[in-house]
């Protein structure tokens, strides 16, 4: 398998000074990072702010939450952040972005290809 370059690093190799360390992951390391944690940084997912309990729960985008997400699409992030009750808007946007079903584009919440093909993905965003 050829080495892949991602953000200036070569997957399976770590360069420190003049030394090169080979990394032998048990499985795909990028899949584990995204699959277990999801997108929780505040830049890409501003709905994760001060929500450690939401992160620890690890719930996916269920059919019920998907239905709640649909009216939020194309809303400004600020509107969603101010919406009450937060469990029906902010939380739904958080899990949708976390697992890759939605993203922010020009400060608006928009669906991704995963949302369009929801039936082919698990609630945590992995292919079935």
C-alpha positions in Angstrom: 0.0 0.0 0.0 1.4 3.4 -0.9 1.9 6.0 1.8 -0.8 8.7 1.8 0.0 12.3 2.7 -2.5 14.1 5.0 -1.8 17.6 6.3 1.9 17.3 6.0 2.1 13.9 7.7 2.6 10.5 6.1 0.2 7.9 7.4 2.0 5.0 9.1 5.2 7.0 9.5 6.2 9.5 12.1 9.2 11.7 11.6 10.9 13.2 14.7 14.2 14.9 14.1 16.3 12.5 12.1 14.4 9.4 13.3 11.6 7.7 11.5 9.1 5.6 13.4 6.8 3.1 11.6 3.3 2.9 13.1 1.4 -0.4 12.7 -2.2 0.4 13.5 -4.6 -2.5 14.4 -7.1 -1.0 12.0 -7.6 2.2 10.0 -6.5 4.9 12.4 -8.5 7.6 10.7 -11.7 5.5 10.9 -11.1 5.0 14.6 -10.6 8.7 15.3 -13.7 9.8 13.4 -15.9 6.7 14.2 -15.4 6.8 18.0 -15.3 10.6 18.6 -16.8 12.3 15.6 -16.5 16.0 14.9 -16.6 17.7 18.3 -14.2 20.7 18.0 -15.9 24.1 18.5 -14.8 25.5 15.1 -16.4 22.8 13.0 -19.2 22.1 15.5 -20.0 25.2 17.6 -22.9 23.3 19.1 -20.4 21.2 21.1 -19.5 24.1 23.4 -19.6 23.2 27.1 -21.4 19.9 26.2 -19.1 17.2 27.6 -22.2 15.2 28.7 -23.4 15.2 25.1 -20.0 14.0 23.9 -19.8 11.3 26.5 -23.3 10.0 25.7 -22.2 9.2 22.1 -25.7 9.0 20.7 -26.1 8.9 16.9 -28.5 10.5 14.5 -31.6 8.4 14.9 -34.6 8.5 12.6 -36.4 10.7 15.2 -33.5 13.1 15.4 -33.2 13.1 11.6 -36.8 14.3 11.4 -36.0 17.0 13.9 -33.0 18.0 11.8 -34.8 18.7 8.6 -36.5 22.0 9.6 -33.1 23.2 10.9 -31.4 22.9 7.6 -30.4 26.3 6.1 -30.9 28.0 9.4 -28.2 30.3 10.7 -26.0 28.8 13.4 -26.9 31.7 15.7 -30.6 30.9 15.3 -30.0 27.3 16.3 -27.8 28.3 19.2 -30.6 30.6 20.6 -33.4 28.1 19.9 -35.3 26.7 22.9 -35.6 24.0 24.0 -32.0 23.3 23.1 -32.7 19.5 23.0 -34.8 20.0 19.9 -32.3 22.2 17.9 -28.8 22.6 19.3 -28.5 19.0 20.3 -29.8 17.7 17.0 -27.4 20.0 15.1 -24.6 18.8 17.3 -25.1 15.1 16.6 -25.7 15.7 12.9 -22.4 17.5 12.5 -20.6 15.2 14.9 -21.3 12.1 12.8 -21.0 13.9 9.4 -24.7 14.2 8.4 -24.5 18.0 8.4 -22.0 20.8 8.3 -21.8 24.5 8.5 -21.5 26.4 5.3 -21.5 30.2 5.4 -22.8 30.0 8.9 -25.8 27.9 7.9 -26.5 24.3 8.7 -26.6 22.2 5.6 -26.9 18.5 5.0 -24.1 16.3 3.5 -24.2 13.3 1.2 -24.6 11.1 4.3 -28.0 12.8 5.1 -29.1 12.3 1.5 -28.1 8.6 1.7 -29.1 8.1 5.4 -30.3 4.5 4.9 -26.8 3.5 3.9 -25.2 4.8 7.1 -25.4 3.8 10.8 -26.6 6.6 13.2 -22.9 7.2 14.0 -22.1 7.9 10.4 -20.3 4.7 9.4 -21.3 2.8 6.2 -23.6 -0.1 6.9 
